Amino acid sequence: LGRTVPRGRVVRWYFLGELGKYLPGGVWTVVGRGELARRGGVDRTVAYGSVALSLVALYVAAAVVAAGLVPFDLARQADDPRPLLGVAVVLAVAAVALRPATIEAGLGLARRVTGRPLAIAVPRGRETTLLVVRYVPSWLGIAVGTWAVARALDPDAPFARVALATVVSWIAGFVAVPVPAGGGIREAVFLAVAGLSGGVGAATAIAARILFVAVDAGGAGVASLTAGGSRLRRGARGRLAAPDHRD
């Protein structure tokens, strides 16, 4: 969106701001990450716009990964077409939402409503496509991680089905905006789609949830420590650079 920031700072903002998704309301991850970026010197419009764009691209990438998994699970699609339908809906909405013309129209509406100029660089179609592609490895990691949990409980857990159920359940949790981090929704969708026995499916969903929460908490903890270290280093440099008026 036209602003370059050191990656280390962005990673800190991300992990600390992500804790907001565990609060009711669904908007707090946007507020958390956006506000940290704003306080870090990024223009408010770019700060919040970047979070919104990243979330849309993230879940478009989820739909792309799910669509890629569907052919490996065709045997089950005739019995349960819900994952395929959900993926198709997300991809159709995304194809419209991520078009530069749609983003420009949304900005125009926001400018009229707020009365503010909202200066922001609208990414080109190629840039947005590359952004979506860069999220794909994250979803593959989430899918493989969840399958690893399922396989620890059931050695015969089918990879394609569990991976597809994982990604579709995360999409459902994202759509359920008022629910903190999709709590309950994600697990229910996973159980319905994964094709695992009730006990194994429930245990997989709960164990995976605990592991992902631990990753968020661990990332936020490291981010807090590194942020504190950065402030100390900046303070030390400031003291060294300050003139000694006693001379």
C-alpha positions in Angstrom: 0.0 0.0 0.0 2.9 2.3 -0.6 4.7 2.2 2.8 7.9 0.3 3.6 8.5 -0.8 7.2 11.3 -3.0 8.6 10.1 -6.6 8.7 11.1 -7.1 12.4 8.7 -4.3 13.4 5.9 -5.7 11.3 6.3 -9.2 12.8 6.0 -7.7 16.3 2.9 -5.8 15.4 1.4 -8.9 13.9 1.9 -11.2 16.8 0.9 -8.7 19.5 -2.1 -7.5 17.5 -3.2 -11.1 16.7 -4.1 -11.6 20.4 -7.1 -9.3 19.7 -8.8 -12.2 17.8 -9.4 -13.9 21.1 -11.7 -11.1 22.2 -15.5 -11.1 21.3 -16.4 -9.0 18.3 -14.1 -10.1 15.5 -12.7 -6.7 14.8 -10.0 -6.6 17.5 -7.3 -8.3 15.5 -7.8 -5.5 12.9 -7.8 -2.8 15.6 -4.8 -4.4 17.4 -2.6 -4.8 14.4 -3.7 -1.5 12.8 -3.3 0.6 15.9 0.2 -0.8 16.6 1.2 0.1 13.0 -0.4 3.6 13.4 1.5 4.2 16.7 4.6 2.9 14.9 4.4 5.9 12.5 2.3 4.4 9.7 -0.5 6.6 8.4 -3.8 5.5 9.9 -5.4 4.7 6.5 -2.4 2.6 5.3 -2.2 0.9 8.8 -5.8 -0.3 8.9 -6.0 -0.8 5.1 -3.0 -3.1 5.2 -4.6 -5.3 7.9 -7.9 -5.5 6.0 -6.1 -6.4 2.7 -3.9 -9.0 4.4 -6.9 -10.7 6.0 -8.8 -10.8 2.6 -5.7 -12.2 0.9 -5.1 -14.7 3.7 -8.5 -16.3 3.3 -8.5 -16.1 -0.5 -5.3 -18.1 -0.3 -7.2 -20.5 2.0 -9.9 -21.0 -0.6 -7.2 -21.5 -3.3 -5.5 -24.2 -1.2 -8.9 -25.9 -0.5 -9.7 -25.8 -4.2 -6.3 -27.5 -4.9 -7.1 -30.2 -2.3 -10.6 -31.0 -3.7 -9.3 -33.2 -6.6 -7.5 -35.4 -4.1 -10.8 -36.0 -2.2 -13.2 -36.4 -5.1 -14.4 -39.8 -3.8 -16.0 -38.1 -0.8 -17.4 -35.0 -2.6 -20.5 -36.8 -3.9 -21.5 -37.7 -0.3 -20.7 -34.3 1.2 -20.4 -31.4 -1.3 -20.5 -28.7 1.4 -16.7 -28.1 1.4 -16.7 -27.7 -2.3 -19.6 -25.3 -2.3 -18.0 -23.2 0.5 -14.7 -23.0 -1.4 -16.6 -21.9 -4.6 -18.4 -19.1 -2.8 -15.2 -17.8 -1.2 -13.4 -17.8 -4.5 -16.3 -16.1 -6.3 -16.5 -13.3 -3.7 -12.7 -12.9 -3.7 -12.5 -12.6 -7.5 -14.7 -9.5 -7.2 -13.4 -8.1 -3.9 -9.7 -8.1 -4.8 -10.1 -6.4 -8.2 -8.4 -2.9 -8.2 -11.7 -1.4 -9.5 -13.6 -2.9 -6.5 -11.0 -1.6 -4.0 -11.2 1.9 -5.7 -15.0 1.9 -5.4 -14.8 0.9 -1.7 -12.3 3.7 -1.1 -14.6 6.2 -2.9 -17.5 5.2 -0.7 -15.4 5.4 2.5 -14.2 8.9 1.4 -17.8 10.1 1.0 -18.9 8.6 4.3 -15.9 9.9 6.4 -15.2 13.1 4.5 -11.5 12.3 4.6 -9.1 12.0 1.6 -7.9 8.5 2.6 -4.8 8.7 0.5 -3.8 5.1 -0.2 -2.0 3.3 -3.1 -4.3 0.7 -4.5 -2.3 -2.4 -5.4 -2.4 -3.6 -9.0 -3.9 -7.0 -9.9 -0.5 -8.6 -10.2 0.6 -7.4 -6.8 -2.5 -8.7 -5.2 -2.1 -12.0 -6.8 1.4 -12.3 -5.6 0.3 -11.4 -2.1 -2.3 -14.3 -2.2 0.3 -16.7 -3.5 2.7 -15.8 -0.6 0.1 -16.9 1.9 -0.3 -20.4 0.4 2.7 -21.9 2.3 1.1 -20.8 5.6 -2.1 -22.7 4.8 -0.2 -25.8 3.8 1.7 -25.6 7.1 -1.6 -25.3 9.0 -3.2 -28.2 7.1 -0.1 -30.5 7.5 0.2 -29.6 11.2 -3.5 -30.5 11.9 -3.1 -33.7 9.9 -0.1 -34.6 12.0 -2.2 -34.2 15.2 -4.9 -36.4 13.6 -2.3 -39.0 12.5 -0.9 -39.2 16.1 -4.4 -40.3 17.2 -5.3 -42.3 14.1 -2.6 -43.6 11.9 -5.1 -44.0 9.1 -6.3 -40.4 9.1 -6.7 -39.4 5.4 -4.5 -36.5 4.5 -6.5 -34.9 1.8 -9.8 -35.0 3.8 -8.3 -33.8 7.0 -6.3 -31.0 5.2 -9.4 -29.9 3.3 -11.5 -29.9 6.5 -8.8 -27.9 8.3 -8.8 -25.1 5.7 -12.6 -25.0 5.3 -13.0 -24.9 9.1 -10.7 -21.9 9.3 -12.6 -20.1 6.6 -15.9 -20.8 8.5 -14.3 -19.5 11.7 -13.3 -16.3 9.9 -16.8 -15.7 8.5 -18.2 -16.1 12.0 -17.2 -12.6 12.9 -18.7 -12.2 16.4 -17.1 -15.4 17.7 -13.6 -14.9 19.2 -11.1 -16.7 16.9 -13.9 -18.8 15.4 -14.2 -20.7 18.7 -16.6 -23.6 18.4 -17.4 -22.9 14.8 -14.1 -24.1 13.5 -14.2 -27.2 15.6 -17.8 -28.0 14.5 -17.0 -27.6 10.8 -13.9 -29.7 11.2 -15.8 -32.5 12.8 -18.5 -32.4 10.1 -16.0 -32.5 7.2 -12.9 -34.4 8.4 -14.4 -37.9 8.2 -12.8 -39.0 11.4 -14.5 -40.9 14.2 -16.2 -38.6 16.8 -13.6 -39.1 19.5 -10.6 -38.7 17.2 -12.1 -35.7 15.4 -12.9 -33.9 18.6 -9.5 -34.6 20.1 -7.8 -33.5 16.9 -9.8 -30.2 16.8 -9.1 -29.4 20.4 -5.4 -30.4 20.4 -4.8 -28.4 17.2 -6.6 -25.4 18.7 -4.4 -25.5 21.8 -1.2 -25.7 19.7 -2.2 -22.8 17.5 -3.1 -20.7 20.6 0.3 -21.6 22.0 2.0 -20.4 18.8 0.1 -17.1 19.0 1.0 -16.7 22.7 4.6 -17.6 22.1 4.9 -15.3 19.2 3.4 -12.4 21.2 5.8 -13.2 24.1 8.9 -13.1 21.9 7.5 -10.0 20.2 7.2 -8.3 23.5 10.7 -9.1 24.5 12.2 -7.9 21.3 10.1 -4.8 21.4 11.5 -4.1 24.9 15.0 -4.7 23.7 14.6 -2.3 20.8 13.3 0.4 23.1 16.3 -0.1 25.4 18.7 0.1 22.4 17.1 3.3 21.1 17.3 4.8 24.5 20.9 4.0 24.8 21.7 5.4 21.4 19.8 8.6 22.4 21.8 9.0 25.6 25.1 8.5 23.7 24.1 11.0 21.1 22.9 13.6 23.5 25.5 16.4 24.2 27.0 16.6 27.6 26.1 20.1 28.9 28.5 19.7 31.9 31.5 20.3 29.6 
